[in-house]
Amino acid sequence: MTAVSNKTDGTTLLVTTPYEDSTDDQISKQAREETIRLRAYDLYLNRGGEDGSDVHDWLRAEIECFGSV
């Protein structure tokens, strides 16, 4: 498990690293990444477009969309 800090608001996310061989049969890797990218961008915009929290936004989006990292 890894802790990821948000530089802007000080929040911390605890995330797990996925297994190398894990795949999602229902959703292609490309579609999954696009879903996460769009949600992460939405989080960025909701924060007012401030730089510095891209990793936090990405991990939060991944958790929100798919339940784990």
mmJSON file of the N, C-alpha and C atoms, coordinates in Angstrom:
{"data_MODEL":{"atom_site":{
"group_PDB":["ATOM","ATOM","ATOM","ATOM","ATOM","ATOM","ATOM","ATOM","ATOM","ATOM","ATOM","ATOM","ATOM","ATOM","ATOM","ATOM","ATOM","ATOM","ATOM","ATOM","ATOM","ATOM","ATOM","ATOM","ATOM","ATOM","ATOM","ATOM","ATOM","ATOM","ATOM","ATOM","ATOM","ATOM","ATOM","ATOM","ATOM","ATOM","ATOM","ATOM","ATOM","ATOM","ATOM","ATOM","ATOM","ATOM","ATOM","ATOM","ATOM","ATOM","ATOM","ATOM","ATOM","ATOM","ATOM","ATOM","ATOM","ATOM","ATOM","ATOM","ATOM","ATOM","ATOM","ATOM","ATOM","ATOM","ATOM","ATOM","ATOM","ATOM","ATOM","ATOM","ATOM","ATOM","ATOM","ATOM","ATOM","ATOM","ATOM","ATOM","ATOM","ATOM","ATOM","ATOM","ATOM","ATOM","ATOM","ATOM","ATOM","ATOM","ATOM","ATOM","ATOM","ATOM","ATOM","ATOM","ATOM","ATOM","ATOM","ATOM","ATOM","ATOM","ATOM","ATOM","ATOM","ATOM","ATOM","ATOM","ATOM","ATOM","ATOM","ATOM","ATOM","ATOM","ATOM","ATOM","ATOM","ATOM","ATOM","ATOM","ATOM","ATOM","ATOM","ATOM","ATOM","ATOM","ATOM","ATOM","ATOM","ATOM","ATOM","ATOM","ATOM","ATOM","ATOM","ATOM","ATOM","ATOM","ATOM","ATOM","ATOM","ATOM","ATOM","ATOM","ATOM","ATOM","ATOM","ATOM","ATOM","ATOM","ATOM","ATOM","ATOM","ATOM","ATOM","ATOM","ATOM","ATOM","ATOM","ATOM","ATOM","ATOM","ATOM","ATOM","ATOM","ATOM","ATOM","ATOM","ATOM","ATOM","ATOM","ATOM","ATOM","ATOM","ATOM","ATOM","ATOM","ATOM","ATOM","ATOM","ATOM","ATOM","ATOM","ATOM","ATOM","ATOM","ATOM","ATOM","ATOM","ATOM","ATOM","ATOM","ATOM","ATOM","ATOM","ATOM","ATOM","ATOM","ATOM","ATOM","ATOM","ATOM","ATOM","ATOM","ATOM","ATOM","ATOM"],
"id":[1,2,3,4,5,6,7,8,9,10,11,12,13,14,15,16,17,18,19,20,21,22,23,24,25,26,27,28,29,30,31,32,33,34,35,36,37,38,39,40,41,42,43,44,45,46,47,48,49,50,51,52,53,54,55,56,57,58,59,60,61,62,63,64,65,66,67,68,69,70,71,72,73,74,75,76,77,78,79,80,81,82,83,84,85,86,87,88,89,90,91,92,93,94,95,96,97,98,99,100,101,102,103,104,105,106,107,108,109,110,111,112,113,114,115,116,117,118,119,120,121,122,123,124,125,126,127,128,129,130,131,132,133,134,135,136,137,138,139,140,141,142,143,144,145,146,147,148,149,150,151,152,153,154,155,156,157,158,159,160,161,162,163,164,165,166,167,168,169,170,171,172,173,174,175,176,177,178,179,180,181,182,183,184,185,186,187,188,189,190,191,192,193,194,195,196,197,198,199,200,201,202,203,204,205,206,207],
"type_symbol":["N","C","C","N","C","C","N","C","C","N","C","C","N","C","C","N","C","C","N","C","C","N","C","C","N","C","C","N","C","C","N","C","C","N","C","C","N","C","C","N","C","C","N","C","C","N","C","C","N","C","C","N","C","C","N","C","C","N","C","C","N","C","C","N","C","C","N","C","C","N","C","C","N","C","C","N","C","C","N","C","C","N","C","C","N","C","C","N","C","C","N","C","C","N","C","C","N","C","C","N","C","C","N","C","C","N","C","C","N","C","C","N","C","C","N","C","C","N","C","C","N","C","C","N","C","C","N","C","C","N","C","C","N","C","C","N","C","C","N","C","C","N","C","C","N","C","C","N","C","C","N","C","C","N","C","C","N","C","C","N","C","C","N","C","C","N","C","C","N","C","C","N","C","C","N","C","C","N","C","C","N","C","C","N","C","C","N","C","C","N","C","C","N","C","C","N","C","C","N","C","C","N","C","C","N","C","C"],
"label_atom_id":["N","CA","C","N","CA","C","N","CA","C","N","CA","C","N","CA","C","N","CA","C","N","CA","C","N","CA","C","N","CA","C","N","CA","C","N","CA","C","N","CA","C","N","CA","C","N","CA","C","N","CA","C","N","CA","C","N","CA","C","N","CA","C","N","CA","C","N","CA","C","N","CA","C","N","CA","C","N","CA","C","N","CA","C","N","CA","C","N","CA","C","N","CA","C","N","CA","C","N","CA","C","N","CA","C","N","CA","C","N","CA","C","N","CA","C","N","CA","C","N","CA","C","N","CA","C","N","CA","C","N","CA","C","N","CA","C","N","CA","C","N","CA","C","N","CA","C","N","CA","C","N","CA","C","N","CA","C","N","CA","C","N","CA","C","N","CA","C","N","CA","C","N","CA","C","N","CA","C","N","CA","C","N","CA","C","N","CA","C","N","CA","C","N","CA","C","N","CA","C","N","CA","C","N","CA","C","N","CA","C","N","CA","C","N","CA","C","N","CA","C","N","CA","C","N","CA","C","N","CA","C","N","CA","C","N","CA","C","N","CA","C"],
"label_alt_id":[null,null,null,null,null,null,null,null,null,null,null,null,null,null,null,null,null,null,null,null,null,null,null,null,null,null,null,null,null,null,null,null,null,null,null,null,null,null,null,null,null,null,null,null,null,null,null,null,null,null,null,null,null,null,null,null,null,null,null,null,null,null,null,null,null,null,null,null,null,null,null,null,null,null,null,null,null,null,null,null,null,null,null,null,null,null,null,null,null,null,null,null,null,null,null,null,null,null,null,null,null,null,null,null,null,null,null,null,null,null,null,null,null,null,null,null,null,null,null,null,null,null,null,null,null,null,null,null,null,null,null,null,null,null,null,null,null,null,null,null,null,null,null,null,null,null,null,null,null,null,null,null,null,null,null,null,null,null,null,null,null,null,null,null,null,null,null,null,null,null,null,null,null,null,null,null,null,null,null,null,null,null,null,null,null,null,null,null,null,null,null,null,null,null,null,null,null,null,null,null,null,null,null,null,null,null,null],
"label_comp_id":["MET","MET","MET","THR","THR","THR","ALA","ALA","ALA","VAL","VAL","VAL","SER","SER","SER","ASN","ASN","ASN","LYS","LYS","LYS","THR","THR","THR","ASP","ASP","ASP","GLY","GLY","GLY","THR","THR","THR","THR","THR","THR","LEU","LEU","LEU","LEU","LEU","LEU","VAL","VAL","VAL","THR","THR","THR","THR","THR","THR","PRO","PRO","PRO","TYR","TYR","TYR","GLU","GLU","GLU","ASP","ASP","ASP","SER","SER","SER","THR","THR","THR","ASP","ASP","ASP","ASP","ASP","ASP","GLN","GLN","GLN","ILE","ILE","ILE","SER","SER","SER","LYS","LYS","LYS","GLN","GLN","GLN","ALA","ALA","ALA","ARG","ARG","ARG","GLU","GLU","GLU","GLU","GLU","GLU","THR","THR","THR","ILE","ILE","ILE","ARG","ARG","ARG","LEU","LEU","LEU","ARG","ARG","ARG","ALA","ALA","ALA","TYR","TYR","TYR","ASP","ASP","ASP","LEU","LEU","LEU","TYR","TYR","TYR","LEU","LEU","LEU","ASN","ASN","ASN","ARG","ARG","ARG","GLY","GLY","GLY","GLY","GLY","GLY","GLU","GLU","GLU","ASP","ASP","ASP","GLY","GLY","GLY","SER","SER","SER","ASP","ASP","ASP","VAL","VAL","VAL","HIS","HIS","HIS","ASP","ASP","ASP","TRP","TRP","TRP","LEU","LEU","LEU","ARG","ARG","ARG","ALA","ALA","ALA","GLU","GLU","GLU","ILE","ILE","ILE","GLU","GLU","GLU","CYS","CYS","CYS","PHE","PHE","PHE","GLY","GLY","GLY","SER","SER","SER","VAL","VAL","VAL"],
"label_asym_id":["A","A","A","A","A","A","A","A","A","A","A","A","A","A","A","A","A","A","A","A","A","A","A","A","A","A","A","A","A","A","A","A","A","A","A","A","A","A","A","A","A","A","A","A","A","A","A","A","A","A","A","A","A","A","A","A","A","A","A","A","A","A","A","A","A","A","A","A","A","A","A","A","A","A","A","A","A","A","A","A","A","A","A","A","A","A","A","A","A","A","A","A","A","A","A","A","A","A","A","A","A","A","A","A","A","A","A","A","A","A","A","A","A","A","A","A","A","A","A","A","A","A","A","A","A","A","A","A","A","A","A","A","A","A","A","A","A","A","A","A","A","A","A","A","A","A","A","A","A","A","A","A","A","A","A","A","A","A","A","A","A","A","A","A","A","A","A","A","A","A","A","A","A","A","A","A","A","A","A","A","A","A","A","A","A","A","A","A","A","A","A","A","A","A","A","A","A","A","A","A","A","A","A","A","A","A","A"],
"label_entity_id":["1","1","1","1","1","1","1","1","1","1","1","1","1","1","1","1","1","1","1","1","1","1","1","1","1","1","1","1","1","1","1","1","1","1","1","1","1","1","1","1","1","1","1","1","1","1","1","1","1","1","1","1","1","1","1","1","1","1","1","1","1","1","1","1","1","1","1","1","1","1","1","1","1","1","1","1","1","1","1","1","1","1","1","1","1","1","1","1","1","1","1","1","1","1","1","1","1","1","1","1","1","1","1","1","1","1","1","1","1","1","1","1","1","1","1","1","1","1","1","1","1","1","1","1","1","1","1","1","1","1","1","1","1","1","1","1","1","1","1","1","1","1","1","1","1","1","1","1","1","1","1","1","1","1","1","1","1","1","1","1","1","1","1","1","1","1","1","1","1","1","1","1","1","1","1","1","1","1","1","1","1","1","1","1","1","1","1","1","1","1","1","1","1","1","1","1","1","1","1","1","1","1","1","1","1","1","1"],
"label_seq_id":[1,1,1,2,2,2,3,3,3,4,4,4,5,5,5,6,6,6,7,7,7,8,8,8,9,9,9,10,10,10,11,11,11,12,12,12,13,13,13,14,14,14,15,15,15,16,16,16,17,17,17,18,18,18,19,19,19,20,20,20,21,21,21,22,22,22,23,23,23,24,24,24,25,25,25,26,26,26,27,27,27,28,28,28,29,29,29,30,30,30,31,31,31,32,32,32,33,33,33,34,34,34,35,35,35,36,36,36,37,37,37,38,38,38,39,39,39,40,40,40,41,41,41,42,42,42,43,43,43,44,44,44,45,45,45,46,46,46,47,47,47,48,48,48,49,49,49,50,50,50,51,51,51,52,52,52,53,53,53,54,54,54,55,55,55,56,56,56,57,57,57,58,58,58,59,59,59,60,60,60,61,61,61,62,62,62,63,63,63,64,64,64,65,65,65,66,66,66,67,67,67,68,68,68,69,69,69],
"pdbx_PDB_ins_code":[null,null,null,null,null,null,null,null,null,null,null,null,null,null,null,null,null,null,null,null,null,null,null,null,null,null,null,null,null,null,null,null,null,null,null,null,null,null,null,null,null,null,null,null,null,null,null,null,null,null,null,null,null,null,null,null,null,null,null,null,null,null,null,null,null,null,null,null,null,null,null,null,null,null,null,null,null,null,null,null,null,null,null,null,null,null,null,null,null,null,null,null,null,null,null,null,null,null,null,null,null,null,null,null,null,null,null,null,null,null,null,null,null,null,null,null,null,null,null,null,null,null,null,null,null,null,null,null,null,null,null,null,null,null,null,null,null,null,null,null,null,null,null,null,null,null,null,null,null,null,null,null,null,null,null,null,null,null,null,null,null,null,null,null,null,null,null,null,null,null,null,null,null,null,null,null,null,null,null,null,null,null,null,null,null,null,null,null,null,null,null,null,null,null,null,null,null,null,null,null,null,null,null,null,null,null,null],
"Cartn_x":[0.851,0.0,0.898,0.482,1.255,0.396,0.963,0.261,0.652,-0.364,-0.128,-0.748,0.093,-0.374,-0.752,-1.811,-2.227,-1.556,-0.702,0.038,-0.87,-2.019,-2.91,-3.694,-4.366,-5.237,-4.76,-3.628,-3.058,-3.701,-4.7,-5.323,-4.38,-4.597,-3.772,-4.656,-4.265,-4.948,-4.042,-4.615,-3.875,-4.279,-3.301,-3.585,-2.761,-3.273,-2.546,-2.036,-0.956,-0.388,-1.008,-1.509,-2.125,-1.084,-1.518,-0.632,-0.295,0.899,1.393,0.485,-0.034,-0.818,-2.312,-2.778,-4.217,-4.747,-5.9,-6.539,-8.012,-8.644,-10.073,-10.722,-11.385,-11.946,-13.034,-13.841,-14.968,-14.55,-13.514,-13.121,-11.687,-11.464,-10.103,-9.238,-7.957,-7.026,-7.169,-7.336,-7.455,-8.725,-9.849,-11.108,-11.03,-10.404,-10.239,-9.414,-8.303,-7.439,-8.158,-8.947,-9.705,-10.725,-11.398,-12.371,-11.69,-10.552,-9.805,-9.313,-8.795,-8.279,-9.354,-10.532,-11.625,-12.046,-12.111,-12.495,-11.403,-10.147,-9.045,-9.06,-9.356,-9.442,-10.604,-11.708,-12.851,-12.47,-11.733,-11.276,-10.357,-9.473,-8.574,-9.372,-10.376,-11.201,-11.975,-12.484,-13.226,-12.35,-11.044,-10.104,-9.695,-10.24,-9.905,-8.75,-8.375,-7.313,-5.919,-5.723,-4.405,-3.512,-2.275,-1.304,-0.791,-0.149,0.536,-0.138,-1.31,-2.019,-2.424,-1.673,-2.064,-2.078,-1.092,-1.055,-2.223,-2.47,-3.59,-4.91,-5.089,-6.312,-6.46,-5.371,-5.416,-5.794,-5.137,-5.414,-6.824,-7.259,-8.634,-9.64,-9.385,-10.275,-10.306,-9.17,-9.105,-9.897,-9.778,-10.532,-12.025,-12.408,-13.822,-14.435,-13.699,-14.239,-14.225,-13.181,-13.014,-12.806,-12.828,-12.799,-11.431,-10.392,-9.046,-8.043,-6.808,-5.725,-4.949],
"Cartn_y":[-1.167,0.0,1.232,2.244,3.465,4.664,5.606,6.851,7.905,8.57,9.635,10.913,11.941,13.214,14.196,14.956,16.03,17.296,17.912,19.103,20.302,20.325,21.473,21.503,20.393,20.417,19.527,18.867,18.079,16.725,16.342,15.046,13.944,12.754,11.604,10.455,9.803,8.597,7.414,6.319,5.072,4.195,3.755,2.971,1.694,0.678,-0.566,-0.671,-1.365,-1.557,-2.798,-2.679,-3.84,-4.886,-6.119,-7.184,-6.985,-7.362,-7.201,-7.9,-9.063,-9.859,-9.579,-8.668,-8.447,-7.761,-8.234,-7.624,-7.467,-6.589,-6.375,-6.842,-7.999,-8.592,-7.747,-7.055,-6.302,-5.01,-4.411,-3.101,-3.187,-2.787,-2.811,-1.822,-2.047,-1.167,0.271,0.428,1.768,2.475,1.763,2.361,2.696,1.838,2.072,3.338,3.456,4.62,5.91,5.848,7.021,7.445,6.495,6.782,7.478,6.952,7.543,8.937,9.078,10.365,11.445,11.103,12.084,12.467,11.492,11.795,12.607,12.279,13.027,14.476,14.666,16.024,16.783,16.106,16.723,17.137,16.289,16.63,17.856,17.897,19.042,20.333,20.271,21.458,21.866,20.895,21.192,21.827,21.599,22.237,23.623,24.063,25.38,25.363,24.186,24.088,24.352,24.192,24.417,23.209,23.466,22.407,21.821,20.644,20.067,18.876,18.485,17.358,16.314,16.232,15.324,13.86,13.428,12.032,11.761,12.672,12.524,12.447,13.33,13.317,11.991,11.506,10.252,9.081,8.982,7.871,7.95,9.143,9.31,8.909,9.328,8.97,7.463,6.838,5.382,4.662,5.135,4.541,4.781,5.996,6.309,5.488,5.321,4.64,3.123,2.577,1.132,0.496,1.299,0.768,0.472,0.432,0.184,0.632,0.673,1.077,-0.128],
"Cartn_z":[0.0,0.0,0.0,-0.745,-0.885,-0.515,0.207,0.537,-0.481,-1.038,-2.012,-1.463,-1.281,-0.725,-1.818,-1.561,-2.442,-1.939,-2.757,-2.35,-2.115,-2.786,-2.695,-1.395,-1.059,0.119,1.266,1.102,2.176,2.416,1.622,1.809,1.345,1.86,1.508,1.077,-0.003,-0.465,-0.207,0.272,0.394,-0.773,-1.54,-2.736,-2.728,-3.372,-3.523,-4.943,-5.114,-6.435,-7.059,-8.279,-8.915,-9.277,-9.388,-9.827,-11.29,-11.639,-13.008,-14.016,-13.675,-14.621,-14.579,-13.713,-13.607,-14.858,-15.351,-16.514,-16.222,-16.921,-16.77,-18.063,-18.017,-19.226,-19.864,-19.053,-19.589,-20.281,-19.808,-20.332,-20.831,-22.05,-22.578,-21.801,-21.836,-21.139,-21.631,-22.921,-23.497,-23.02,-22.992,-22.535,-21.048,-20.28,-18.846,-18.612,-19.342,-19.197,-19.602,-20.652,-21.103,-20.052,-19.431,-18.375,-17.202,-16.8,-15.689,-16.062,-17.279,-17.727,-17.688,-18.169,-18.18,-16.768,-15.864,-14.479,-13.786,-14.032,-13.431,-13.915,-15.18,-15.716,-15.071,-14.856,-14.181,-12.756,-12.053,-10.705,-10.744,-11.714,-11.912,-12.115,-12.976,-13.221,-11.979,-11.239,-10.007,-8.943,-9.0,-8.072,-8.553,-9.65,-10.169,-11.155,-11.631,-12.627,-12.091,-10.788,-10.199,-10.436,-10.862,-11.098,-9.785,-9.893,-8.741,-8.113,-8.581,-7.96,-8.991,-10.087,-11.164,-10.743,-9.961,-9.519,-8.577,-7.67,-6.739,-7.509,-8.486,-9.292,-10.03,-10.617,-11.374,-10.454,-9.307,-8.393,-7.82,-7.491,-6.994,-8.071,-9.311,-10.42,-10.625,-10.532,-10.701,-9.609,-8.387,-7.285,-7.452,-7.822,-8.012,-9.145,-10.221,-11.403,-11.29,-10.648,-10.667,-9.289,-8.241,-6.891,-6.333,-7.146,-6.643,-7.678,-7.234,-8.135,-8.521],
"occupancy":[1.0,1.0,1.0,1.0,1.0,1.0,1.0,1.0,1.0,1.0,1.0,1.0,1.0,1.0,1.0,1.0,1.0,1.0,1.0,1.0,1.0,1.0,1.0,1.0,1.0,1.0,1.0,1.0,1.0,1.0,1.0,1.0,1.0,1.0,1.0,1.0,1.0,1.0,1.0,1.0,1.0,1.0,1.0,1.0,1.0,1.0,1.0,1.0,1.0,1.0,1.0,1.0,1.0,1.0,1.0,1.0,1.0,1.0,1.0,1.0,1.0,1.0,1.0,1.0,1.0,1.0,1.0,1.0,1.0,1.0,1.0,1.0,1.0,1.0,1.0,1.0,1.0,1.0,1.0,1.0,1.0,1.0,1.0,1.0,1.0,1.0,1.0,1.0,1.0,1.0,1.0,1.0,1.0,1.0,1.0,1.0,1.0,1.0,1.0,1.0,1.0,1.0,1.0,1.0,1.0,1.0,1.0,1.0,1.0,1.0,1.0,1.0,1.0,1.0,1.0,1.0,1.0,1.0,1.0,1.0,1.0,1.0,1.0,1.0,1.0,1.0,1.0,1.0,1.0,1.0,1.0,1.0,1.0,1.0,1.0,1.0,1.0,1.0,1.0,1.0,1.0,1.0,1.0,1.0,1.0,1.0,1.0,1.0,1.0,1.0,1.0,1.0,1.0,1.0,1.0,1.0,1.0,1.0,1.0,1.0,1.0,1.0,1.0,1.0,1.0,1.0,1.0,1.0,1.0,1.0,1.0,1.0,1.0,1.0,1.0,1.0,1.0,1.0,1.0,1.0,1.0,1.0,1.0,1.0,1.0,1.0,1.0,1.0,1.0,1.0,1.0,1.0,1.0,1.0,1.0,1.0,1.0,1.0,1.0,1.0,1.0,1.0,1.0,1.0,1.0,1.0,1.0],
"B_iso_or_equiv":[0.0,0.0,0.0,0.0,0.0,0.0,0.0,0.0,0.0,0.0,0.0,0.0,0.0,0.0,0.0,0.0,0.0,0.0,0.0,0.0,0.0,0.0,0.0,0.0,0.0,0.0,0.0,0.0,0.0,0.0,0.0,0.0,0.0,0.0,0.0,0.0,0.0,0.0,0.0,0.0,0.0,0.0,0.0,0.0,0.0,0.0,0.0,0.0,0.0,0.0,0.0,0.0,0.0,0.0,0.0,0.0,0.0,0.0,0.0,0.0,0.0,0.0,0.0,0.0,0.0,0.0,0.0,0.0,0.0,0.0,0.0,0.0,0.0,0.0,0.0,0.0,0.0,0.0,0.0,0.0,0.0,0.0,0.0,0.0,0.0,0.0,0.0,0.0,0.0,0.0,0.0,0.0,0.0,0.0,0.0,0.0,0.0,0.0,0.0,0.0,0.0,0.0,0.0,0.0,0.0,0.0,0.0,0.0,0.0,0.0,0.0,0.0,0.0,0.0,0.0,0.0,0.0,0.0,0.0,0.0,0.0,0.0,0.0,0.0,0.0,0.0,0.0,0.0,0.0,0.0,0.0,0.0,0.0,0.0,0.0,0.0,0.0,0.0,0.0,0.0,0.0,0.0,0.0,0.0,0.0,0.0,0.0,0.0,0.0,0.0,0.0,0.0,0.0,0.0,0.0,0.0,0.0,0.0,0.0,0.0,0.0,0.0,0.0,0.0,0.0,0.0,0.0,0.0,0.0,0.0,0.0,0.0,0.0,0.0,0.0,0.0,0.0,0.0,0.0,0.0,0.0,0.0,0.0,0.0,0.0,0.0,0.0,0.0,0.0,0.0,0.0,0.0,0.0,0.0,0.0,0.0,0.0,0.0,0.0,0.0,0.0,0.0,0.0,0.0,0.0,0.0,0.0],
"pdbx_formal_charge":[null,null,null,null,null,null,null,null,null,null,null,null,null,null,null,null,null,null,null,null,null,null,null,null,null,null,null,null,null,null,null,null,null,null,null,null,null,null,null,null,null,null,null,null,null,null,null,null,null,null,null,null,null,null,null,null,null,null,null,null,null,null,null,null,null,null,null,null,null,null,null,null,null,null,null,null,null,null,null,null,null,null,null,null,null,null,null,null,null,null,null,null,null,null,null,null,null,null,null,null,null,null,null,null,null,null,null,null,null,null,null,null,null,null,null,null,null,null,null,null,null,null,null,null,null,null,null,null,null,null,null,null,null,null,null,null,null,null,null,null,null,null,null,null,null,null,null,null,null,null,null,null,null,null,null,null,null,null,null,null,null,null,null,null,null,null,null,null,null,null,null,null,null,null,null,null,null,null,null,null,null,null,null,null,null,null,null,null,null,null,null,null,null,null,null,null,null,null,null,null,null,null,null,null,null,null,null],
"auth_seq_id":[1,1,1,2,2,2,3,3,3,4,4,4,5,5,5,6,6,6,7,7,7,8,8,8,9,9,9,10,10,10,11,11,11,12,12,12,13,13,13,14,14,14,15,15,15,16,16,16,17,17,17,18,18,18,19,19,19,20,20,20,21,21,21,22,22,22,23,23,23,24,24,24,25,25,25,26,26,26,27,27,27,28,28,28,29,29,29,30,30,30,31,31,31,32,32,32,33,33,33,34,34,34,35,35,35,36,36,36,37,37,37,38,38,38,39,39,39,40,40,40,41,41,41,42,42,42,43,43,43,44,44,44,45,45,45,46,46,46,47,47,47,48,48,48,49,49,49,50,50,50,51,51,51,52,52,52,53,53,53,54,54,54,55,55,55,56,56,56,57,57,57,58,58,58,59,59,59,60,60,60,61,61,61,62,62,62,63,63,63,64,64,64,65,65,65,66,66,66,67,67,67,68,68,68,69,69,69],
"auth_comp_id":["MET","MET","MET","THR","THR","THR","ALA","ALA","ALA","VAL","VAL","VAL","SER","SER","SER","ASN","ASN","ASN","LYS","LYS","LYS","THR","THR","THR","ASP","ASP","ASP","GLY","GLY","GLY","THR","THR","THR","THR","THR","THR","LEU","LEU","LEU","LEU","LEU","LEU","VAL","VAL","VAL","THR","THR","THR","THR","THR","THR","PRO","PRO","PRO","TYR","TYR","TYR","GLU","GLU","GLU","ASP","ASP","ASP","SER","SER","SER","THR","THR","THR","ASP","ASP","ASP","ASP","ASP","ASP","GLN","GLN","GLN","ILE","ILE","ILE","SER","SER","SER","LYS","LYS","LYS","GLN","GLN","GLN","ALA","ALA","ALA","ARG","ARG","ARG","GLU","GLU","GLU","GLU","GLU","GLU","THR","THR","THR","ILE","ILE","ILE","ARG","ARG","ARG","LEU","LEU","LEU","ARG","ARG","ARG","ALA","ALA","ALA","TYR","TYR","TYR","ASP","ASP","ASP","LEU","LEU","LEU","TYR","TYR","TYR","LEU","LEU","LEU","ASN","ASN","ASN","ARG","ARG","ARG","GLY","GLY","GLY","GLY","GLY","GLY","GLU","GLU","GLU","ASP","ASP","ASP","GLY","GLY","GLY","SER","SER","SER","ASP","ASP","ASP","VAL","VAL","VAL","HIS","HIS","HIS","ASP","ASP","ASP","TRP","TRP","TRP","LEU","LEU","LEU","ARG","ARG","ARG","ALA","ALA","ALA","GLU","GLU","GLU","ILE","ILE","ILE","GLU","GLU","GLU","CYS","CYS","CYS","PHE","PHE","PHE","GLY","GLY","GLY","SER","SER","SER","VAL","VAL","VAL"],
"auth_asym_id":["A","A","A","A","A","A","A","A","A","A","A","A","A","A","A","A","A","A","A","A","A","A","A","A","A","A","A","A","A","A","A","A","A","A","A","A","A","A","A","A","A","A","A","A","A","A","A","A","A","A","A","A","A","A","A","A","A","A","A","A","A","A","A","A","A","A","A","A","A","A","A","A","A","A","A","A","A","A","A","A","A","A","A","A","A","A","A","A","A","A","A","A","A","A","A","A","A","A","A","A","A","A","A","A","A","A","A","A","A","A","A","A","A","A","A","A","A","A","A","A","A","A","A","A","A","A","A","A","A","A","A","A","A","A","A","A","A","A","A","A","A","A","A","A","A","A","A","A","A","A","A","A","A","A","A","A","A","A","A","A","A","A","A","A","A","A","A","A","A","A","A","A","A","A","A","A","A","A","A","A","A","A","A","A","A","A","A","A","A","A","A","A","A","A","A","A","A","A","A","A","A","A","A","A","A","A","A"],
"auth_atom_id":["N","CA","C","N","CA","C","N","CA","C","N","CA","C","N","CA","C","N","CA","C","N","CA","C","N","CA","C","N","CA","C","N","CA","C","N","CA","C","N","CA","C","N","CA","C","N","CA","C","N","CA","C","N","CA","C","N","CA","C","N","CA","C","N","CA","C","N","CA","C","N","CA","C","N","CA","C","N","CA","C","N","CA","C","N","CA","C","N","CA","C","N","CA","C","N","CA","C","N","CA","C","N","CA","C","N","CA","C","N","CA","C","N","CA","C","N","CA","C","N","CA","C","N","CA","C","N","CA","C","N","CA","C","N","CA","C","N","CA","C","N","CA","C","N","CA","C","N","CA","C","N","CA","C","N","CA","C","N","CA","C","N","CA","C","N","CA","C","N","CA","C","N","CA","C","N","CA","C","N","CA","C","N","CA","C","N","CA","C","N","CA","C","N","CA","C","N","CA","C","N","CA","C","N","CA","C","N","CA","C","N","CA","C","N","CA","C","N","CA","C","N","CA","C","N","CA","C","N","CA","C","N","CA","C","N","CA","C","N","CA","C"],
"pdbx_PDB_model_num":[1,1,1,1,1,1,1,1,1,1,1,1,1,1,1,1,1,1,1,1,1,1,1,1,1,1,1,1,1,1,1,1,1,1,1,1,1,1,1,1,1,1,1,1,1,1,1,1,1,1,1,1,1,1,1,1,1,1,1,1,1,1,1,1,1,1,1,1,1,1,1,1,1,1,1,1,1,1,1,1,1,1,1,1,1,1,1,1,1,1,1,1,1,1,1,1,1,1,1,1,1,1,1,1,1,1,1,1,1,1,1,1,1,1,1,1,1,1,1,1,1,1,1,1,1,1,1,1,1,1,1,1,1,1,1,1,1,1,1,1,1,1,1,1,1,1,1,1,1,1,1,1,1,1,1,1,1,1,1,1,1,1,1,1,1,1,1,1,1,1,1,1,1,1,1,1,1,1,1,1,1,1,1,1,1,1,1,1,1,1,1,1,1,1,1,1,1,1,1,1,1,1,1,1,1,1,1]
}}}
